[in-house]
Amino acid sequence: MNQAEIIARVIELSGGVEQLKVNSDRSLQVINSKWHQHTEIIGRVLRSHLFVEHYMAGYLVSSSLSTSRKKADKLTFAQKVDLVE
């Protein structure tokens, strides 16, 4: 399938050019509403999460003979919380 065929198929599956534009505009509005949120607060939450996760991994390494730093870093946040508990 070449580029023109793919474009034609996307337009067809979207219900036509006008419907594709409507759907694209709606999606862009949703993306923009999320993108333009208060980044300072979101940044603080994310930074705090990373801080806690870093120190949980350190705790797991220091409190366990079987957990290496590499192994601890591969765990998900939820897995680290479960192990700390």
MODELLER restraints for C-alpha pairs under 7 A, 6 or more apart:
rsr = mdl.restraints
at = mdl.atoms
rsr.add(forms.Gaussian(group=physical.xy_distance, feature=features.Distance(at['CA:11:A'], at['CA:17:A']), mean=5.71, stdev=0.5))
rsr.add(forms.Gaussian(group=physical.xy_distance, feature=features.Distance(at['CA:11:A'], at['CA:20:A']), mean=6.42, stdev=0.5))
rsr.add(forms.Gaussian(group=physical.xy_distance, feature=features.Distance(at['CA:14:A'], at['CA:20:A']), mean=5.34, stdev=0.5))
rsr.add(forms.Gaussian(group=physical.xy_distance, feature=features.Distance(at['CA:53:A'], at['CA:77:A']), mean=6.43, stdev=0.5))
rsr.add(forms.Gaussian(group=physical.xy_distance, feature=features.Distance(at['CA:56:A'], at['CA:80:A']), mean=6.63, stdev=0.5))
rsr.add(forms.Gaussian(group=physical.xy_distance, feature=features.Distance(at['CA:57:A'], at['CA:72:A']), mean=5.38, stdev=0.5))
rsr.add(forms.Gaussian(group=physical.xy_distance, feature=features.Distance(at['CA:57:A'], at['CA:73:A']), mean=6.51, stdev=0.5))
rsr.add(forms.Gaussian(group=physical.xy_distance, feature=features.Distance(at['CA:57:A'], at['CA:80:A']), mean=6.93, stdev=0.5))
rsr.add(forms.Gaussian(group=physical.xy_distance, feature=features.Distance(at['CA:60:A'], at['CA:67:A']), mean=6.69, stdev=0.5))
rsr.add(forms.Gaussian(group=physical.xy_distance, feature=features.Distance(at['CA:60:A'], at['CA:72:A']), mean=6.96, stdev=0.5))
rsr.add(forms.Gaussian(group=physical.xy_distance, feature=features.Distance(at['CA:60:A'], at['CA:84:A']), mean=6.96, stdev=0.5))
rsr.add(forms.Gaussian(group=physical.xy_distance, feature=features.Distance(at['CA:61:A'], at['CA:67:A']), mean=5.24, stdev=0.5))
rsr.add(forms.Gaussian(group=physical.xy_distance, feature=features.Distance(at['CA:61:A'], at['CA:68:A']), mean=5.67, stdev=0.5))
rsr.add(forms.Gaussian(group=physical.xy_distance, feature=features.Distance(at['CA:61:A'], at['CA:69:A']), mean=5.90, stdev=0.5))
rsr.add(forms.Gaussian(group=physical.xy_distance, feature=features.Distance(at['CA:61:A'], at['CA:72:A']), mean=6.91, stdev=0.5))
